[in-house]
Amino acid sequence: MTSIAARAKGASLVKGFNGAIQAQVLALAEYQVARHASSNPNFVRAAEGGVCDCGIWIGDEALVGSMTDKFFQITGSNRRSIVPAEMKSVTPKSDHKGNIWWRINLSAVQYDRGGAVFITSPYEPDFVAVVPMEYIRRRTTRRSGDSIQMLEFKGFRPDWTLNAMPAFPPELHPFMMPINRLGDAVGAIRDFTKGTSQSWSGTGVLRVNIHTGVHYDVKPPEVYTSTVLEPSMASWRTGLRAVKEVYDAFQTQPSDFTLHFVEILPITGDFKLVHEGTGLELIVEAKKCQCDFDLGQGPDSSMKHSQWAVGMSQRHCIFSWKAQWDFLYTTSRSGREALFIPRDEIPQSWWNYQGAELSWPQEDINVLYQYVVQLEPATRLLEGIERILQTRERNHPLKAQRSIAIEPIPVDALAERTTPKRETLEEPVTFSDGVDPDGPDSPDGLVAPTHGWHLQDYRRGF
């Protein structure tokens, strides 16, 4: 490998790691939003790949159990009983001229159907902005055919005497509240939607929240069926069906483990098994009808598995170095059996393989016999998974693997500078005199100040 090629490969790896770290930071910030919002029992988080990030249940039935229990309790109904909501994170960005701006992205469905946006920042985790989506739609118009609505909060030249760049844009000031009040905000939105309250704050006054006291006027948000919490892409839909199979099995009889969605960075795996006694969490990747196996005792035994997720291209490998799961639950295309395989049993040759289909090495095929589970009835599926977990525990202490299968970085790449050059940033739109209160970009009279603003303003309230 030439020096140039080695540096390019090293730079690509560094960029990939930086992106993964940034994704985890933002995911943790959004998890904090979900954690505080869930103090209200009517908050429901969507499945991985859900059309919207979360929702507020306005049905009369009480939701009980974990977030996963609540999700499966309400899905499958054709009743309109969910106010969709989004969880977004913002971080300040700057250019060479000193302008600062913040940006969030909304899908077309999120923009059109969402009732509220919960905006947080990893730089100020104790606060959150609860913004009615109606204000977002007044502020900017989505062009027909656009799949993504990019919302950019206006940049400005800050007072560089500040110790750090502001975590939130000034436009979000009126919507700020302590994050530990988010459960109250969820309840207020629910009451406002149901018509039992005339305000989101529950005080009889039209305003965003009690903390700021900023008045505004919006209509109750639209209500939708639970499909807004379910995945839209084929790969996530099939994965969710596999999760539902295992979830139903764990409901048939008591177990030392309980099944939950992955709350932080859901892309890590499809679900996790949590040991009730020790708190051990095992991340499981679930795939449905993506393998074929014949595990007879003869030389014709075989097992083949797809490398690409359903509906995905080769850029989305199942067995990738980015994968962080501990077990693979994969059902056969026949629909009668499944395999529940520990991560460290996966052949090394499968990781980062670029072909469409993988074959289990014939010399190691006997390893798979112990990991076969029957899908029906559900009690046999539960018993099979518990048997595998207990066997693993007897042989060596059961623990999360978290190993990363990655090819070595070339030595000559480490000797050179591997940090990629900073990408050129487009200059954001700036306003020297703030936003026109009567202009199309103003959220009904909210003015974005261009100077004299301090991060502590929303802490004190108005």
C-alpha positions in Angstrom: 0.0 0.0 0.0 1.4 3.4 -1.0 1.9 6.1 1.6 -0.9 8.2 0.0 -3.3 5.4 0.0 -2.4 4.5 3.6 -3.0 8.1 4.7 -6.3 8.2 2.9 -7.4 5.0 4.6 -6.3 6.2 8.0 -8.1 9.5 7.5 -11.3 7.7 6.5 -11.0 5.6 9.7 -10.5 8.7 11.8 -13.4 10.4 10.2 -15.6 7.4 10.8 -14.6 7.2 14.5 -15.2 11.0 14.9 -18.7 10.6 13.4 -19.5 7.6 15.7 -18.4 9.6 18.7 -20.5 12.6 17.7 -23.5 10.4 17.1 -23.1 8.9 20.6 -22.9 12.3 22.2 -26.1 13.5 20.4 -27.8 10.2 21.2 -27.0 10.5 24.9 -28.5 14.0 24.9 -31.7 12.8 23.2 -31.9 9.9 25.7 -31.9 12.4 28.5 -34.9 14.0 26.9 -36.7 10.7 26.7 -35.8 9.8 30.2 -37.2 13.0 31.7 -40.3 13.0 29.4 -41.0 9.4 30.5 -41.7 10.6 34.0 -45.2 11.2 32.5 -46.7 7.7 31.9 -48.3 8.9 28.6 -45.0 9.5 26.9 -44.1 6.7 24.4 -40.9 6.3 22.5 -40.9 5.0 18.9 -39.2 1.9 17.7 -35.9 2.1 15.9 -36.5 3.7 12.5 -39.9 5.0 13.6 -41.6 7.6 11.4 -41.4 10.0 14.4 -39.1 9.9 17.4 -41.8 9.6 20.1 -45.4 10.3 20.9 -47.9 11.4 23.5 -50.7 9.0 24.2 -54.1 10.7 24.6 -56.2 7.5 24.9 -58.3 6.8 28.0 -56.6 3.5 28.9 -53.6 3.7 31.3 -50.3 2.7 29.9 -48.2 0.5 32.2 -44.8 -1.1 32.3 -41.6 -0.2 30.6 -41.3 2.0 27.5 -41.2 -1.2 25.4 -44.3 -2.5 27.1 -46.1 0.7 26.3 -45.1 0.6 22.7 -46.4 -2.9 22.1 -49.5 -2.1 24.2 -50.6 0.6 21.8 -49.3 -0.5 18.4 -51.6 -2.3 16.0 -54.6 -0.1 16.8 -56.3 1.9 14.1 -57.4 4.5 16.7 -56.1 8.0 16.4 -54.6 8.4 19.8 -51.0 9.6 19.3 -49.6 13.2 19.1 -46.3 12.7 17.3 -43.2 14.5 18.6 -39.6 14.8 17.7 -36.4 14.8 19.8 -33.5 16.8 18.3 -30.1 18.0 19.4 -28.4 21.2 18.4 -24.7 22.1 18.6 -23.3 25.5 17.7 -21.4 25.7 14.4 -19.2 28.5 13.3 -17.3 29.8 10.2 -14.1 31.7 9.7 -16.0 35.1 10.0 -17.1 34.3 13.6 -20.8 33.7 12.7 -22.6 31.0 14.7 -25.6 29.0 13.7 -27.5 25.9 14.7 -29.3 23.4 12.5 -31.9 20.6 12.9 -33.3 18.3 10.2 -36.9 17.0 10.0 -38.2 14.5 7.6 -41.2 15.4 5.4 -43.5 13.3 7.6 -42.1 14.7 10.8 -42.5 18.2 9.5 -46.1 17.6 8.3 -47.4 15.5 11.2 -45.4 16.5 14.3 -47.1 18.2 17.2 -44.0 19.4 19.1 -40.2 19.3 19.0 -38.1 18.7 22.1 -34.7 20.3 21.4 -31.7 19.7 23.6 -28.0 20.3 23.5 -25.2 18.2 24.8 -23.5 21.5 25.9 -26.4 22.4 28.2 -28.1 19.1 29.3 -30.1 20.6 32.1 -32.4 22.5 29.7 -34.7 21.7 26.8 -36.8 23.7 24.4 -40.4 22.5 23.9 -41.4 24.1 20.6 -44.9 23.6 19.0 -44.5 22.3 15.5 -47.0 24.9 14.4 -44.3 27.5 15.0 -41.8 25.6 12.9 -44.3 25.4 10.1 -45.0 29.1 10.3 -41.3 29.9 10.3 -40.4 27.9 7.2 -42.2 26.3 4.4 -41.3 22.8 3.1 -41.2 22.7 -0.7 -43.2 20.0 -2.4 -41.1 16.9 -3.0 -38.4 17.7 -0.4 -37.8 14.6 1.8 -35.8 16.6 4.4 -36.6 20.0 5.9 -33.4 21.6 7.1 -34.1 24.2 9.7 -31.3 26.6 10.3 -31.4 29.1 13.2 -29.9 32.4 12.2 -26.2 33.0 12.7 -24.9 36.1 14.5 -21.6 37.5 15.6 -21.3 36.7 19.3 -19.7 38.6 22.1 -16.4 36.8 22.3 -16.1 37.7 25.9 -18.4 34.8 26.6 -16.6 31.8 28.0 -18.1 29.5 25.4 -20.3 29.5 22.4 -24.0 29.5 23.4 -25.5 26.0 23.5 -28.9 27.1 22.2 -29.9 29.7 19.5 -31.6 32.9 20.7 -34.8 32.0 18.9 -35.4 29.2 21.3 -35.3 31.4 24.4 -39.1 31.6 24.8 -39.4 27.9 24.7 -36.7 26.9 27.2 -37.5 25.1 30.4 -35.5 22.9 32.9 -35.4 19.4 31.6 -36.8 18.0 34.8 -40.1 19.8 34.0 -40.4 18.0 30.7 -42.8 15.4 32.1 -45.1 18.3 33.1 -44.9 19.7 29.6 -45.9 16.3 28.1 -49.0 16.2 30.4 -49.9 19.8 29.5 -49.7 19.0 25.7 -51.9 16.0 26.3 -54.5 17.9 28.2 -54.4 20.7 25.6 -55.0 18.2 22.8 -57.8 16.4 24.7 -59.5 19.8 25.3 -59.3 19.5 29.1 -57.0 22.6 29.2 -56.7 25.8 27.2 -52.9 26.0 27.5 -49.9 23.9 27.3 -48.8 25.0 30.7 -52.1 23.9 32.3 -52.6 27.3 33.9 -55.4 28.7 31.8 -53.1 31.0 29.9 -51.8 30.5 26.4 -48.1 30.3 26.8 -45.2 27.9 26.2 -44.3 27.1 29.8 -44.5 28.4 33.3 -40.7 28.9 33.4 -40.5 31.7 30.8 -44.1 33.0 30.8 -44.0 33.8 27.1 -47.5 34.0 25.6 -48.4 32.5 22.3 -51.4 31.1 20.5 -51.5 27.7 18.6 -54.2 25.2 17.8 -54.2 21.8 19.4 -51.9 19.4 17.5 -53.3 16.7 15.1 -53.7 13.2 16.4 -52.6 10.1 14.5 -52.6 6.3 14.7 -49.7 4.4 16.3 -48.2 3.8 12.8 -46.2 7.1 13.3 -44.2 5.3 16.0 -43.5 2.3 13.8 -40.7 2.0 11.2 -41.3 2.9 7.5 -38.3 1.1 6.0 -38.5 -2.6 5.1 -35.4 -3.6 7.0 -36.6 -2.0 10.3 -40.1 -3.4 9.9 -38.9 -6.9 9.5 -36.5 -6.4 12.4 -39.4 -5.2 14.6 -41.4 -8.3 13.7 -38.6 -10.4 14.9 -38.4 -8.4 18.2 -42.1 -8.9 18.7 -41.7 -12.6 18.4 -39.1 -12.6 21.2 -41.1 -10.1 23.3 -44.2 -12.2 23.1 -42.2 -15.2 24.2 -40.9 -13.4 27.3 -44.5 -12.6 28.2 -45.5 -16.3 28.4 -43.9 -17.1 31.7 -41.5 -15.5 34.3 -37.8 -15.2 33.4 -34.6 -13.9 34.9 -34.4 -11.6 31.9 -36.7 -8.9 30.6 -36.8 -7.5 27.1 -36.4 -3.8 26.3 -35.7 -1.6 23.3 -32.2 0.0 23.3 -32.7 3.4 24.8 -29.3 5.0 24.0 -28.2 4.8 20.4 -30.9 2.4 19.2 -28.8 1.6 16.1 -26.6 -0.4 18.4 -29.1 -3.3 18.3 -32.7 -4.2 18.0 -33.4 -5.0 21.7 -31.6 -5.8 24.9 -32.1 -8.5 27.5 -31.7 -7.2 31.1 -31.0 -9.5 34.0 -33.4 -8.7 36.8 -30.9 -9.6 39.5 -27.5 -8.2 38.3 -28.7 -5.6 35.9 -26.5 -7.1 33.1 -27.6 -5.8 29.7 -27.0 -7.9 26.6 -27.6 -6.2 23.2 -29.3 -8.4 20.6 -29.4 -7.8 16.8 -32.6 -9.3 15.4 -33.0 -10.4 11.7 -36.0 -12.1 10.3 -35.9 -14.6 7.3 -32.4 -13.7 6.3 -30.7 -17.1 6.8 -31.1 -20.7 5.6 -29.6 -23.6 7.6 -29.7 -27.4 7.5 -28.0 -28.8 10.5 -28.2 -32.5 10.0 -25.5 -34.7 11.4 -24.0 -35.4 7.9 -21.5 -33.6 5.7 -24.3 -31.7 4.0 -24.9 -29.5 6.9 -24.9 -25.8 6.0 -25.8 -22.3 7.1 -26.0 -19.3 4.8 -26.8 -15.7 5.9 -27.3 -12.4 4.1 -24.7 -9.8 4.7 -27.0 -6.9 3.8 -30.1 -5.9 5.7 -33.5 -6.2 4.0 -33.9 -3.3 1.5 -30.4 -2.1 2.2 -27.4 -1.8 -0.1 -23.9 -3.1 0.6 -23.2 0.1 2.5 -25.3 -1.4 5.4 -23.5 -4.6 6.3 -25.0 -6.7 9.2 -21.6 -7.9 10.2 -19.7 -4.6 10.3 -17.0 -3.4 12.5 -19.5 -0.7 13.7 -21.8 -3.4 15.1 -21.9 -3.4 18.9 -24.3 -6.2 19.7 -23.6 -9.2 21.9 -26.0 -11.8 20.4 -27.5 -12.4 17.0 -31.1 -13.6 16.8 -31.9 -14.6 13.2 -34.8 -16.6 12.0 -34.7 -19.0 9.1 -36.6 -18.3 5.9 -38.7 -21.4 6.6 -40.1 -19.6 9.7 -39.9 -22.6 12.0 -36.5 -22.2 13.6 -34.0 -19.5 14.6 -30.4 -19.2 15.8 -29.4 -17.3 18.9 -25.6 -16.9 18.4 -23.1 -15.2 20.7 -21.1 -12.6 19.0 -17.7 -14.3 19.6 -18.9 -17.4 17.7 -19.5 -15.5 14.5 -16.7 -16.5 12.0 -14.0 -13.8 11.7 -14.3 -14.0 7.9 -17.8 -12.6 8.1 -16.9 -9.3 9.5 -16.7 -6.5 6.9 -17.2 -9.1 4.1 -18.4 -7.2 1.0 -20.4 -10.0 -0.6 -24.2 -10.4 -0.5 -24.2 -13.8 1.1 -22.1 -15.5 3.8 -21.5 -19.2 4.4 -20.6 -20.7 7.7 -17.3 -22.6 7.5 -17.9 -26.3 7.1 -15.2 -27.3 9.6 -17.0 -25.3 12.4 -20.6 -26.1 11.5 -21.1 -28.3 14.6 -20.9 -25.2 16.8 -24.3 -24.1 15.6 -26.2 -27.1 16.9 -26.3 -25.7 20.5 -27.7 -22.3 19.3 -30.9 -23.5 17.5 -34.2 -22.5 19.0 -37.8 -23.4 18.0 -40.1 -20.5 17.2 -43.4 -22.3 18.2 -44.9 -22.4 20.6 -43.6 -19.2 22.2 -42.7 -21.0 25.4 -40.2 -23.1 23.5 -38.6 -20.0 22.1 -38.2 -18.6 25.6 -36.8 -21.9 26.9 -34.3 -22.1 24.0 -32.9 -18.6 24.6 -32.7 -19.2 28.4 -30.9 -22.5 27.8 -28.3 -20.8 25.6 -27.8 -18.0 28.2 -27.5 -20.5 31.1 -25.0 -22.7 29.1 -22.8 -19.7 28.4 -23.0 -18.7 32.0 -21.8 -22.1 33.2 -18.9 -22.1 30.7 -17.7 -18.6 31.6 -19.2 -15.6 33.2 -21.9 -14.0 31.0 -20.9 -10.5 30.1 -21.4 -8.0 27.3 -18.9 -8.6 24.5 -18.5 -5.1 23.1 -15.6 -6.4 21.0 -15.0 -4.6 17.6 -14.0 -6.7 14.6 -11.8 -4.2 12.6 -9.0 -4.7 10.3 -5.6 -3.3 11.5 -4.8 0.3 10.6 -1.7 0.3 8.4 1.4 1.2 10.4 2.6 3.8 7.8 -0.8 5.5 8.2 -0.1 6.1 11.9 3.2 7.8 11.1 1.5 10.4 9.0 -1.1 13.0 9.8 -4.4 11.2 9.5 -6.8 14.0 10.4 -8.9 15.0 7.3 -8.9 18.6 6.3 -11.8 20.6 7.6 -14.6 20.8 5.1 -15.5 24.2 3.8 -18.7 25.4 5.4 -21.3 27.3 3.6 -21.7 30.8 5.0 -25.0 31.0 6.9 -27.6 33.7 6.3 -27.0 36.5 8.8 -29.2 39.3 10.0 -27.6 42.5 11.3 -30.8 43.8 12.9 -32.5 40.6 14.0 -35.6 39.0 12.4 -38.4 41.2 11.2 -41.3 40.5 13.7 -43.8 40.8 10.9 -41.7 38.9 8.3 -42.2 35.3 7.1 -39.3 34.0 9.0 -40.5 35.2 12.4 -42.3 32.8 14.7 -45.1 35.2 15.4 -43.2 38.1 16.7 -40.2 36.3 18.3 -37.1 38.4 17.5 -33.6 36.8 17.4 -31.3 39.3 19.1 -28.0 39.9 17.5 -26.1 41.2 20.5 -26.2 41.5 24.3 -27.5 37.9 24.7 -26.1 35.7 27.4 -26.5 32.0 28.0 -28.0 32.6 31.4 -31.0 34.6 30.2 -33.4 31.7 30.0 -32.3 30.3 33.3 -33.8 33.4 35.1 -37.0 33.4 33.1 -38.6 36.5 31.8 
